[in-house]
């Protein structure tokens, strides 16, 4: 039972009406307190909650949990316990912070040790990720890029409509919101030049994505069925998959993305569980042609999540440059995971699976500057009167995401990263 999702529940922890983190969200993250304590926690409104402390005080005694499961610097051990345990813990946290429940509410001493203003804690990488895979699952994005790189006739490769295309990325350069990145350097072939050059990237871009985080999968040689895939998915984060378009363009054939992608990917720090997203479940776009049998899933397997991208200049002027939605993705997360393991490739706890750039059908919903500026030919206007085709040093990008069904809003907060000059 998902008692934590009760839309009528109110918390004794004060929240604003527009918070991404009402008591019905209860995401999981890892944070560092001012006293140098690293702990696993959750969040209600602007209050970070130390789950390690709550466990030590006996608040989870009715759930079978290792005593140190929240006193870790990643969520991996907790995720390994499996979906029934994730659910029990979320339900119990909802109960502890319910406005009718006085056991913690009236204990000032306990509260002082358990609750922290979010501004006073530093969010850390929530999981240890051994492998990062990036898909390419937005038809609008694949069409736009295909038209720009290969022309309208060959925009979509013939395999694209039959399976979720993906590649293996680098987990070593996944960073958490708030960390800055350096403009990457690399080899490019300037237009009309007869030999390549090496230097700072001149076409630094974002990719508006989300990523799902897995639990342990099956043994090597076994596959995860499309209709059981959600049991192996812990939750989701916002994901900005940084891209150096000039490096990418020169290196990508014949083996695909490499150094144009591997220098950084940024994630939001709070992992929102699939359980919390349940009220926002919705249908994916109609798939025509019909997928092969192993990719056909029952019911709605995607979620209605609004995604906004903001560019802030070094001087502090902010402009919303895109507004898209997770539900536009042609291939859903269950199909992605089923396809990924269909050859018997195992997944591990903490693996990160990027959705691919999520572009919507309209020009203001494109998920990259490559598309928003149409290959650099249509500069993007900013609120200070300047324009961008690609990013400048000093620019910051933040992606925000939230679901709202009219009854309840839950969100992901943001992933925010600033671009520093090349070394
Ligand atoms: Ca990507």
Boltz pocket constraint, residues with backbone or C-beta under 6 A from the ligand:
constraints:
  - pocket:
      binder: B
      contacts: [[A, 134], [A, 135], [A, 207], [A, 209], [A, 241], [A, 354], [A, 356], [A, 357]]
      max_distance: 6.0
